[in-house]
Amino acid sequence: LAFVKTKKRGALIGFQPLGRKFLIPIDQCAIARKEISDFIPQLKELAEEALPAGYRNANLVVKAGDTGPVRWGGIGRHSLELPDSEYLVTEVHGRRIYHSLNTFFQANFSILNPMIASLRGLLAGESDALLFDLYAGVGLFGITLADLVAKVVMIEENKAAVRAARFNILKNELRNVTVERGRV
């Protein structure tokens, strides 16, 4: 979400079309998860308090896991980094997948289990296979499919995502999954 402090209209939060200078202000978002949509008015206040004097705008990231608080960042260096103990968590096909503000994770949680179930169907009977999870992110696919194959190799360029993927491997006690930082 874009956050802007204006002289005429005060603080605004909303969407800014790519390449445009105007903002479409919102107080809620019909397509966001309910807890995120409900958090937007409070986010506006928190962002206004956190914005340093002399600054007028910021790009905010807002996420939630299955349970727990809504997390946000985007004002100040490293504001999107979360310690492992504060990672957001989402359960997908019986695995707990941890993610952070500075890592990609599918925002539409309702598609995760059906998508993984479909992929699991494709891998049925492939117990000796080597699975490459390219552009692995935090390891959603590799981790939820690891029990079906002999080995999973995940490759991800983003340093924060690799850190979270390694955390996910450890937390899910997977011995047949590795993650490499690199470009595909």
C-alpha positions as CSV (number, residue, x, y, z in Angstrom):
1,L,0.0,0.0,0.0
2,A,1.1,3.5,-0.7
3,F,1.1,6.0,2.2
4,V,1.2,9.8,1.5
5,K,1.0,12.8,3.8
6,T,-0.7,15.7,2.0
7,K,-1.2,19.3,3.0
8,K,-4.8,19.5,1.9
9,R,-6.2,16.1,2.7
10,G,-3.9,14.9,5.5
11,A,-2.5,11.3,5.6
12,L,-3.8,8.9,2.9
13,I,-3.3,5.3,2.4
14,G,-4.2,3.4,-0.8
15,F,-3.1,2.2,-4.2
16,Q,-1.0,4.1,-6.6
17,P,-1.2,3.0,-10.2
18,L,2.2,2.2,-11.7
19,G,3.9,5.2,-13.1
20,R,1.2,7.6,-11.8
21,K,1.6,10.3,-9.2
22,F,-2.0,10.1,-7.8
23,L,-3.2,7.8,-5.1
24,I,-6.5,6.0,-4.9
25,P,-7.3,6.3,-1.1
26,I,-8.9,3.4,0.7
27,D,-10.1,2.7,4.3
28,Q,-10.6,-1.0,3.6
29,C,-9.9,-3.5,0.8
30,A,-12.5,-5.9,-0.4
31,I,-10.0,-8.4,-1.8
32,A,-7.6,-8.4,1.1
33,R,-7.9,-10.9,4.0
34,K,-10.4,-9.6,6.5
35,E,-7.8,-9.0,9.3
36,I,-5.7,-6.9,6.9
37,S,-8.7,-4.9,5.6
38,D,-9.8,-4.2,9.1
39,F,-6.3,-3.1,10.0
40,I,-6.0,-0.4,7.3
41,P,-7.4,2.5,9.4
42,Q,-5.0,1.7,12.3
43,L,-2.1,1.2,9.8
44,K,-2.7,4.8,8.5
45,E,-2.3,6.1,12.1
46,L,0.8,3.9,12.8
47,A,2.4,4.9,9.5
48,E,1.8,8.6,10.2
49,E,3.4,8.3,13.6
50,A,6.4,6.4,12.2
51,L,7.1,8.6,9.2
52,P,10.2,10.7,9.9
53,A,9.8,14.5,9.8
54,G,10.3,15.9,6.3
55,Y,9.1,12.7,4.6
56,R,5.8,12.6,2.8
57,N,5.4,9.1,1.5
58,A,6.3,5.4,2.0
59,N,5.5,2.1,0.4
60,L,4.0,-0.2,3.0
61,V,3.9,-4.0,3.1
62,V,1.1,-5.6,5.1
63,K,0.8,-9.4,5.7
64,A,-0.8,-11.9,8.0
65,G,-0.4,-15.6,8.7
66,D,-3.1,-18.1,9.7
67,T,-3.1,-16.7,13.2
68,G,-1.5,-14.0,15.2
69,P,-1.1,-10.3,14.5
70,V,-1.0,-8.5,11.2
71,R,2.5,-7.3,10.6
72,W,3.6,-4.3,8.6
73,G,6.7,-2.4,7.6
74,G,8.1,-0.1,4.9
75,I,9.3,2.9,6.9
76,G,13.0,2.9,7.5
77,R,15.8,0.6,6.6
78,H,15.3,-3.0,7.4
79,S,11.7,-2.4,8.5
80,L,10.6,-5.4,6.5
81,E,12.9,-7.8,8.3
82,L,11.5,-10.0,11.0
83,P,13.4,-12.2,13.4
84,D,12.7,-15.9,13.1
85,S,10.6,-15.8,16.2
86,E,8.2,-13.3,14.6
87,Y,7.8,-15.0,11.2
88,L,4.3,-15.3,9.9
89,V,3.1,-18.9,9.6
90,T,0.6,-20.6,7.3
91,E,-0.3,-24.2,7.4
92,V,-0.4,-25.8,4.0
93,H,-1.1,-29.5,3.5
94,G,0.0,-30.3,7.1
95,R,3.2,-28.3,6.9
96,R,3.9,-25.1,8.7
97,I,5.4,-22.6,6.2
98,Y,7.0,-19.5,7.7
99,H,7.5,-16.3,5.8
100,S,8.4,-12.7,6.5
101,L,7.5,-9.2,5.3
102,N,10.5,-9.2,2.9
103,T,9.7,-12.5,1.3
104,F,7.1,-13.4,-1.3
105,F,4.2,-15.6,-0.1
106,Q,0.9,-16.2,-1.9
107,A,-1.6,-13.7,-0.6
108,N,-4.6,-15.8,-1.6
109,F,-4.5,-18.6,1.1
110,S,-7.6,-20.3,-0.2
111,I,-5.8,-21.6,-3.3
112,L,-2.8,-23.1,-1.5
113,N,-4.2,-26.4,-0.3
114,P,-6.0,-27.2,-3.6
115,M,-2.9,-26.2,-5.6
116,I,-0.6,-28.4,-3.5
117,A,-3.1,-31.3,-3.7
118,S,-3.1,-31.0,-7.5
119,L,0.7,-31.0,-7.6
120,R,0.8,-34.0,-5.2
121,G,-1.4,-35.9,-7.6
122,L,1.0,-35.3,-10.4
123,L,3.9,-36.6,-8.3
124,A,2.2,-39.7,-7.1
125,G,4.4,-42.8,-7.7
126,E,7.6,-40.7,-8.2
127,S,9.3,-41.7,-4.9
128,D,12.7,-42.0,-6.5
129,A,12.5,-38.6,-8.3
130,L,14.7,-35.5,-7.8
131,L,12.4,-32.4,-7.6
132,F,13.8,-29.0,-8.4
133,D,11.9,-26.1,-6.9
134,L,13.1,-23.2,-9.0
135,Y,12.3,-19.6,-7.8
136,A,11.6,-21.4,-4.5
137,G,10.9,-18.4,-2.3
138,V,10.4,-19.6,1.3
139,G,10.1,-23.2,0.0
140,L,6.3,-23.7,-0.2
141,F,6.4,-26.2,-3.0
142,G,9.6,-28.1,-2.1
143,I,8.5,-28.4,1.5
144,T,4.9,-29.6,0.9
145,L,6.0,-32.1,-1.8
146,A,9.2,-33.4,-0.1
147,D,7.5,-36.6,1.3
148,L,6.7,-37.7,-2.2
149,V,10.2,-37.7,-3.7
150,A,13.7,-38.8,-2.9
151,K,15.3,-35.4,-2.9
152,V,14.3,-31.7,-3.3
153,V,16.7,-29.0,-4.4
154,M,15.3,-25.5,-4.0
155,I,17.0,-22.5,-5.7
156,E,16.2,-18.9,-4.8
157,E,18.0,-15.6,-5.4
158,N,16.5,-13.5,-2.6
159,K,18.6,-13.7,0.6
160,A,15.7,-13.2,3.0
161,A,13.7,-16.0,1.3
162,V,16.7,-18.4,1.4
163,R,17.0,-17.7,5.1
164,A,13.2,-18.4,5.6
165,A,13.5,-21.5,3.4
166,R,16.3,-22.9,5.6
167,F,14.2,-22.1,8.7
168,N,11.3,-24.0,7.1
169,I,13.4,-27.0,6.3
170,L,14.6,-27.1,10.0
171,K,11.2,-26.5,11.5
172,N,9.6,-29.2,9.3
173,E,12.5,-31.6,10.1
174,L,13.1,-32.4,6.4
175,R,16.3,-34.3,5.7
176,N,15.9,-34.7,1.9
177,V,15.5,-30.9,1.1
178,T,18.3,-28.4,0.4
179,V,18.2,-24.8,-0.6
180,E,20.8,-23.0,-2.7
181,R,21.1,-19.2,-3.1
182,G,21.4,-18.4,-6.7
183,R,19.8,-17.3,-10.0
184,V,17.9,-19.7,-12.1
